[in-house]
C-alpha cells in the first residue's frame, strides 16, 4: 500500500513468481477477478486449439454472470443445464 501500486508492480511480480514456483510451472499471471481468470483460460485454450470458435460450453442454469460472459467473450456458446437427481 505504501508504494502506491495496487495492480502490477514489484510485489505482484514476486507473488506471481512464487506461486509459479509453488505450482512447478514457469509462469503465473495474477488477474483482477474470476471473470478475467475464466476469460483468459478459455482464450488460451482457443489459442492452443483445444477448443474452437462456436464450441458449446456447459454452464449451470443458476450461475453468476461471469460464467456466461467468459464463454461469450471467447466466441463460445454457453449451454445452460440444470442438475438432475437421475
Backbone as JSON, one array per atom type, in Angstrom:
{
  "sequence": "XXXXXXXXXXXXXXXXXXXXXXXXXXXXXXXXXXXXXXXXXXXXXXXXXXXXXXXXXXXXXXXXXXXXXXXXXXXXXXXXXXXXXX",
  "N": [[0.83, -1.18, 0.0], [1.96, 1.22, 0.74], [3.66, 1.73, -1.38], [2.03, 2.64, -3.38], [1.26, 1.16, -5.53], [-1.31, -0.68, -6.73], [-2.06, -2.54, -8.51], [-0.22, -4.67, -10.68], [3.28, -3.96, -10.5], [6.16, -4.48, -8.31], [5.7, -6.2, -6.07], [3.55, -7.74, -6.97], [4.73, -9.07, -9.15], [6.63, -10.56, -7.74], [4.96, -12.19, -6.2], [3.62, -13.6, -8.26], [5.78, -15.05, -9.36], [6.57, -16.57, -7.13], [4.25, -18.09, -6.74], [4.14, -19.47, -9.16], [6.48, -20.99, -8.89], [5.72, -22.54, -6.68], [3.66, -24.02, -7.85], [5.09, -25.41, -9.67], [5.55, -24.55, -12.27], [6.5, -22.52, -15.16], [5.45, -19.94, -15.49], [3.14, -17.52, -14.13], [0.16, -15.7, -13.94], [-1.29, -13.05, -12.39], [-4.64, -12.01, -11.93], [-7.44, -9.7, -11.96], [-9.97, -10.6, -11.18], [-12.48, -13.25, -11.04], [-13.87, -13.4, -13.5], [-11.98, -12.38, -15.35], [-10.03, -14.38, -15.04], [-11.38, -16.72, -15.93], [-11.97, -15.94, -18.58], [-9.38, -15.52, -19.71], [-8.4, -18.13, -19.49], [-10.15, -19.62, -21.17], [-9.66, -18.32, -23.62], [-6.96, -18.92, -23.92], [-7.09, -21.71, -24.24], [-8.4, -21.72, -26.68], [-6.41, -20.58, -28.32], [-4.52, -22.6, -28.16], [-5.77, -24.55, -29.54], [-7.42, -26.36, -28.32], [-10.09, -25.94, -27.92], [-12.63, -24.64, -30.08], [-13.8, -21.79, -32.0], [-17.19, -21.13, -31.52], [-17.73, -23.53, -30.26], [-19.6, -25.42, -27.84], [-20.17, -24.72, -24.41], [-20.79, -26.04, -21.31], [-22.73, -24.62, -18.78], [-23.93, -23.93, -15.48], [-27.44, -23.48, -14.97], [-28.26, -21.76, -12.96], [-26.25, -19.51, -12.26], [-23.43, -17.31, -11.67], [-23.08, -14.31, -13.54], [-20.54, -14.0, -14.68], [-19.67, -16.51, -15.47], [-21.02, -16.96, -17.85], [-20.37, -14.67, -19.38], [-17.59, -14.96, -19.76], [-17.51, -17.17, -21.44], [-18.91, -16.27, -23.74], [-17.28, -14.11, -24.44], [-15.05, -15.4, -25.35], [-15.87, -16.24, -27.8], [-17.48, -18.51, -27.73], [-20.21, -20.82, -27.13], [-22.6, -20.65, -24.67], [-24.22, -23.27, -22.91], [-26.95, -23.86, -21.09], [-27.56, -25.78, -18.2], [-29.44, -27.86, -15.95], [-29.18, -29.42, -12.79], [-29.9, -32.9, -12.35], [-31.39, -35.36, -10.44], [-31.34, -37.95, -11.34]],
  "CA": [[0.0, 0.0, 0.0], [2.84, 2.38, 0.82], [4.29, 2.0, -2.68], [1.07, 3.25, -4.29], [0.93, 0.21, -6.6], [-2.41, -1.57, -6.33], [-2.01, -3.61, -9.51], [1.12, -4.79, -11.25], [4.29, -3.62, -9.51], [7.17, -5.45, -7.89], [5.11, -7.21, -5.19], [2.76, -8.65, -7.8], [5.67, -9.92, -9.88], [7.21, -11.5, -6.79], [3.93, -13.17, -5.88], [3.42, -14.46, -9.43], [6.91, -15.98, -9.46], [6.5, -17.5, -6.0], [3.15, -19.02, -6.99], [4.59, -20.33, -10.26], [7.42, -21.94, -8.3], [4.93, -23.44, -5.85], [2.9, -24.9, -8.75], [6.02, -26.14, -10.52], [5.4, -24.09, -13.66], [7.39, -21.41, -15.49], [4.81, -18.63, -15.45], [1.88, -17.33, -13.43], [-0.36, -14.36, -14.19], [-2.34, -12.63, -11.48], [-5.71, -11.25, -12.58], [-8.23, -8.9, -11.03], [-11.19, -11.24, -10.71], [-12.81, -14.54, -11.63], [-14.21, -13.24, -14.91], [-10.72, -12.29, -16.09], [-9.38, -15.69, -15.0], [-12.12, -17.62, -16.83], [-11.81, -15.47, -19.96], [-8.02, -15.83, -20.15], [-8.28, -19.58, -19.63], [-10.85, -20.06, -22.39], [-8.94, -17.8, -24.79], [-5.72, -19.7, -24.05], [-7.47, -23.0, -24.82], [-8.67, -21.47, -28.1], [-5.1, -20.41, -28.97], [-3.85, -23.91, -28.19], [-6.54, -25.46, -30.39], [-8.15, -27.35, -27.52], [-11.49, -25.64, -28.21], [-12.74, -23.83, -31.3], [-14.86, -20.79, -32.06], [-18.51, -21.7, -31.68], [-17.93, -24.72, -29.44], [-20.52, -25.25, -26.73], [-19.61, -24.87, -23.06], [-21.87, -26.25, -20.35], [-22.71, -23.77, -17.58], [-25.13, -24.13, -14.68], [-28.52, -22.53, -15.23], [-28.27, -20.79, -11.87], [-24.84, -19.2, -12.12], [-23.05, -15.9, -11.71], [-22.98, -13.86, -14.93], [-19.17, -14.14, -15.18], [-19.54, -17.8, -16.14], [-21.54, -16.81, -19.21], [-19.61, -13.64, -20.09], [-16.3, -15.51, -20.18], [-17.77, -18.07, -22.57], [-19.24, -15.48, -24.94], [-16.11, -13.29, -24.78], [-14.12, -16.28, -26.07], [-16.58, -16.68, -29.01], [-18.02, -19.84, -27.5], [-21.66, -20.79, -26.93], [-23.0, -21.24, -23.39], [-25.38, -24.17, -22.89], [-27.39, -23.89, -19.7], [-28.05, -27.08, -17.75], [-29.93, -27.96, -14.59], [-28.87, -30.74, -12.23], [-30.99, -33.86, -12.3], [-31.03, -36.4, -9.49], [-31.2, -39.25, -12.01]],
  "C": [[0.88, 1.25, 0.0], [3.45, 2.73, -0.52], [3.35, 2.72, -3.64], [0.68, 2.35, -5.45], [-0.16, -0.73, -6.08], [-2.57, -2.72, -7.32], [-0.62, -3.57, -10.13], [2.15, -4.5, -10.16], [5.15, -4.79, -9.09], [6.57, -6.56, -7.02], [4.28, -8.21, -5.98], [3.66, -9.59, -8.57], [6.29, -10.96, -8.96], [6.2, -12.59, -6.42], [3.71, -14.13, -7.04], [4.54, -15.48, -9.56], [6.88, -17.01, -8.35], [5.39, -18.53, -6.22], [3.48, -19.97, -8.12], [5.55, -21.39, -9.73], [6.68, -22.99, -7.47], [4.18, -24.47, -6.7], [3.8, -25.72, -9.66], [5.89, -25.8, -11.99], [6.31, -22.88, -13.89], [6.76, -20.05, -15.24], [3.51, -18.67, -14.65], [1.44, -15.89, -13.7], [-1.47, -14.08, -13.19], [-3.37, -11.81, -12.25], [-6.59, -10.61, -11.52], [-9.42, -9.65, -10.43], [-11.44, -12.56, -11.44], [-13.17, -14.46, -13.1], [-12.96, -13.17, -15.76], [-10.03, -13.65, -16.16], [-10.05, -16.67, -15.96], [-11.91, -17.24, -18.29], [-10.42, -15.81, -20.49], [-7.83, -17.33, -20.37], [-8.93, -20.07, -20.92], [-10.15, -19.56, -23.65], [-7.62, -18.54, -25.0], [-6.02, -21.06, -24.67], [-7.79, -22.85, -26.3], [-7.36, -21.35, -28.86], [-4.38, -21.74, -29.14], [-4.59, -24.93, -29.05], [-7.3, -26.53, -29.63], [-9.66, -27.16, -27.64], [-11.5, -24.69, -29.4], [-13.89, -22.84, -31.21], [-16.19, -21.5, -32.31], [-18.76, -22.98, -30.9], [-18.88, -24.4, -28.29], [-19.8, -25.52, -25.41], [-20.78, -24.98, -22.09], [-21.67, -25.35, -19.14], [-23.99, -24.04, -16.79], [-26.18, -23.08, -15.0], [-28.58, -21.43, -14.19], [-26.82, -20.47, -11.54], [-24.62, -17.7, -12.06], [-22.77, -15.52, -13.17], [-21.57, -14.02, -15.51], [-18.97, -15.46, -15.9], [-19.97, -17.71, -17.6], [-20.72, -15.79, -20.0], [-18.26, -14.14, -20.56], [-16.46, -16.39, -21.4], [-18.04, -17.26, -23.83], [-18.07, -14.6, -25.38], [-15.09, -14.09, -25.58], [-14.75, -16.84, -27.35], [-17.03, -18.14, -28.92], [-19.51, -19.71, -27.18], [-22.01, -21.43, -25.58], [-24.24, -22.12, -23.56], [-25.76, -24.33, -21.43], [-27.95, -25.27, -19.36], [-28.55, -26.96, -16.31], [-29.57, -29.34, -14.05], [-30.12, -31.61, -12.18], [-30.56, -34.99, -11.38], [-30.81, -37.75, -10.16], [-30.01, -39.22, -12.87]]
}
